[in-house]
Amino acid sequence: MRFAFFLSGHGFGHAVRESAVIEALPPGSEIDIYTSIPESFFRDEVHRPVRVIPCEIDCGCLQNDTVEVDVEATLARYLEIDSLRAEHIARYAPMLRAAGTDLVIGDAPPLAFPIAKAAGVRAWSLCNFTWLDIYAEYVAKHPRYLAMFERMRADYALAERHIRFHPAMTGQADWSVESVGMVGRPGQTRRADFARRFGLDPEKKWALIYVGSFGLEGVDWHRLARHADWEFMGLYPLAGASANYKYLKKDLSFRYADLNASCDLVLGKLGYGLVVECLTQGKPVLFLGRKDFAEFALLKSVLMERDQGLEIPLERFRQVDFGPELEALAAPRREPMQASGVADILEKLGFSAISG
């Protein structure tokens, strides 16, 4: 089969989980990825031939920083994209036909589905939320975008099947939804290796800091020094950080999931990928609240139900005042949960026997 994945470029989370699905497809599957995510990302996440086609047919949420969404700018930007829907369909539908695409998978640009229909190709929605679930509260405050919102709903309705990863949002679904398990990247503990390579103290507790690619201003990172029993690390340089923070420059020699598996705790913002990796690896999370992003409440509830997370107020986070929370979260051992989503999806595709 030839697959075309249409992936939102809102952060890397949509691409991360679909990469796990792509990796598991049977040998000989041909895969095209339509997205605004850089091709270099997939060289790290996918170890098989794929073709990446630059494509921006949704905008996710436009953010001021890692926790604050610019709601009006988000709605205005998607309206611009939607106003060009005829051009997008005219551009990408012939590409699907020319490639001989058998199935479109959308996570979760609404326009993926009218594009697939115009090309005469079956399409599945495969995600844990649609932008309907996120934009609903925005449109309630800005009703002049209601017609755009209803066009999004009609676009999603064109999908042949609607499959949702756990934990999922389905509140805006006017169609039958099929549930599958969690989808995340497997990671292996490489603590000794990372200690040697990056000069980390293996006798201390390790915390992986992830504040996202949008950044977060006003954090007194030099105060990490007060947590002397901890080593902190992350993939982004932190201005003014103390010596017990290590900036790890990412390359192809290690995977982010391996860092997650090697740490005692993750500190940062909640997203689907982070939460699933922590649940499947038994890692606790100290997290910031997120404004105007409905998925946050769902992800928070999953962590809190398992006593696997604590929310830290933004101002205390900026002051790096979270010592008691670090110790409270790091003490208990959590049992990892199983991520069965990829196997469930392969079964729905009829590939379970091939994939073993």
N, C-alpha and C positions, 0 to 999 in steps of 0.2 A: 504493500500500500504506500501511497504518497500522502503525507500529512502536511497541512499548512497550519501552523500555530500563530494566531494573532494575539500578541501579548502587550498589556498595558506597560507603559514606561514610567509609571508612578513608583519611584524607587526601584529596587531590584526584586522585591518579594514575589511578584507574579512570575518573573523569569526564573527565579530560583526553584520554585516548586514544579513548574512545567519542565524544567531541565531534568528533574528527577524522573518524570514520566518519559521524557524523550530518551534518556539513558536506558530505560527498561524496555523500550520497544524492540521487537525482534530484529535480528540481523537482516539486512536487506531492505528494511524500511527506509524510504526516502523522506527527508524532513526539510521543509522550508519554514523559516521563522520571520514573520512580519512584525517589526517592533521598532521603537526608537531607542532601545537599549543598545549600547555599543557592541559591535561584533566581538571585541576583545573579551567581554564578559563570558561569552559562550565558549571561548577557547579554554577558560578555566573550569567551567561547570560541565561541559559536555565533551565526552571523549569518543566521539564518533563524527562522521562527516555530516554537516548541516549547512544549509545555505541561508544567510541572514539578509533580509531585504529591508532597508530603511523604510519605516512606515510610521506615521503619526496620525492615528485616527481617533485618539482620545487624549485627554490631558490629566486624568486622575484628579488629584487635588493640588492646586498651586499653594505653596506653603511659605510663610514668612520665616519659619525656622522649624526645627524637628517636631515641635508640639503644636504649632499654631497654623491653621489653614486660613488663607485669604479667600473667604467664601465667595464674595462678589466677583473677584478676579477669576475664580474657578468656573463659575457659571458663565461668565462672559466669554472665557476662552473656549469652553465646550460649545457654546452657541456659534462661535466663529467656525469651528471644525464642522459642526452640524450643517451650517449654511453651505458648505462645500461638499455635501454628501454625494451629489450627482457626479462631481469630479472624482471623488475617491472611488466610487463604484466603477466609473468608466476606466479608471486607471488599474485597479487591482483585480477586478473580475476577469478580464482577459488574461492576466498573468496566471491566475488559477487554472483557467482552461488550457492555456498553452503548456503548463507544467504537467497536466494530467492528474490534478489533485483529486484524491478520493474522499478526503474528509478534512473539513476545517474545524479546528478547536480554538475557541475563544476564551481568553482569561484577561480581561473581560471587556474589551472594547465593544460597545453596542453595534457599531457599524460593520463589524466582522460578519454579521449575519445577513444583512441585505447584500453585502458583497458576495457572500457565498451563494445566496439565492440567485443573484444575477448571473453567476457563473454556472449555475445548475449543479452545485456541489452540496452534499449533505454537510450539516454543521452541528456541533455539540458545544454547549456552554459548559465549561469545566473550570470551576473556581470555588471560593468559599463565600464570596459576595459579588453582587453586581453593583455597578455605579448607581443603580436605582436605590439600593439600600443605603448608600452614603449620601446621595444628593437629596433624598426625600426631605430631610429636615432643612436643607438649604432652600429648597423650592417653597417649603411652607412659609419661610420668612421672606422670600422674594418671589411672589406668585406670578410675576411677569414672565418667568421662565417655565411656566406650567406646560405650555404647548411643546416646548423642547423636551421636557421630561416625559411627556406622553409619547413623543416620537421614539425616545430611548426605549420605553416599554414595548412599543410595537416592534422595534428592531430585535430586542431580546426574544420576543415571542416567536420569531422566525426559526430559532434553534430547534432542531429535531429532538434533542434530549438536553435536559438540564441537570447536570451532575454537580453535587456540592461536596467539597472536602469538609471533614470535621476539623474544628468547630465551624459551623456555617451560619450565615444570615440568610433568611428566606422570607422576611416580612413583606417584601414588595412583590413576591412571586405570584403571578396569576396563572401559573401552569404547574404541572406535576413535577416534583423535584425528586431526584434519586440521590441517596446519601452514600458516600464512601468514607473510608477511614482517613486518618491524617496522612498528609504527604510532606515529607521533609528529607533533608540530606542526611545520610548516615555519616557519622564521624567516629574517628578512633582516637584514643588517648595517646598523645605523644609528649607527655610531660617532660620526660628526661631529655628527649631530643630538643624540645623548645627551650628548656633551661640552658642547655649547652649553647644553642645557636643564638639566643637573644640575651644571655646573661641574666636569666631569671633565677631567683632563689627557690629551689624545689621544696625547701622546708617551710616556706611561708604559704599562706592561702593566696590563691590567684583569682582576680576579678577581671572579666573581659568587659570593657566599656564600649557601648555602641550607642551613639547619639544620632546616627544617620547622616546621610550625605548633605542634608540641609543645614546641619550645624546647630549650635546653641550658644548664644552670646552671654557674657556676664558670669561665667562660672569661674570661681577661684581655684583653678586646678592646682595651684601650688600647695593648697591645703591637703592634698592627698598625702602629704608627708606626715600628717598627724596620725594616719593609719599605718603605723610602722610594721605591723604584723602582716601586711598585705602587699602583694605585688599587683599592680594594675597594668593593663595592656589594651591596645586597640589598633585599628587600621588607619586611624586619622591622627595627625599631630595635634596636640592640645596646647594652646599658647600658655606659657608660664608653668607647665606641669612640673611637679617635683621629680626627683630622681627615681622614685619607685613607680613611675609610669614609663612603660616602654612602648614606643611607636614601632609597630611591626610592619615593615614595608611588604605588601603582598606580592607574591610571585607564584609561579606554577608549582613550586616545590611543596606547598602545603595548602590545604583547603580550610576555609573558614570554619566548617563544621568540626574540624580537628581541634581548632582553638577552643571552641565551645566545649567539646568533650574533655579537654585537658584542664579546664578551669573549675574552680569551686563555686562560682557565682557569676551571673551576668547582670550588668548594670546598664540601664538605658531605656529606650522607648519600645513599646510593644508593637510588634507586627506579627503577621501570621507565621512567617518563617522562623523568627526568633522564638516565639512561644512553642511551636511544634518541636524545634530542635531541643529546647530545654525540657519539654515534657518527655520526649523519647530518650533523653540522656540523663534524666533525673536531676537537672540543674535548677536551683532556685533563681528567681529574678527580682531584683530591686528596680522598680520602674517609675517613670514619670507619667503623670496624667496627660491625656491628649484632648484638646478642644476640637469640637466640630468634626469628629471622626467616629461615626457610630460603631465601627468594629471594635473600638477600644473597650467598650463596656463588656462585650462578649468575651474578648481575650482575657480581660481582667477577671471575669467571673470564673473562667476555667482554671486559672492559676490559684485563685483564692479558695476554690472548692477543694483543691488538693493541698492547701497550706504550702504552696510552692512560690508565693510571691507576696511582696509588700509594695504599696504605693508610697512614694516620697513626694511631699509638696515641692513645687518648683523652686521656691525661695530657699528651702533647706538644701535642695540639690545644688543650687548655685553657690551656696556657702560650703559645700562638701561636708555637710553636717549629717552623716548617716552611719556613724560607728555602731550604735546599738542595733540598727537594722542589719548591717553586715553580719554581725555576730549571731543574731537570732536566726537569720536565714541559712547561714553556713553550717550550723550545728547539726540539724537532723539529716539523715540520709533518706533520699526519696527513691522509690522504685520506678524505673523507667516504664513508660507506656509503650504500647506497640503501635507502629505506624503501618497500617495495612492498606492505605489508600492506593498506592501504585499497583499492588496485586489486584485490588478490586477493579481498578480501571482497566487493566489488561484483560481481566475476565469479561468485562462489558464489551471490550473490543474483539473478544473471541480469540485471544492470544494466550490464555493461561497455559494450555498444553505446550505451546512453543517455548514459553518463557520458563517453564518448570516451576 
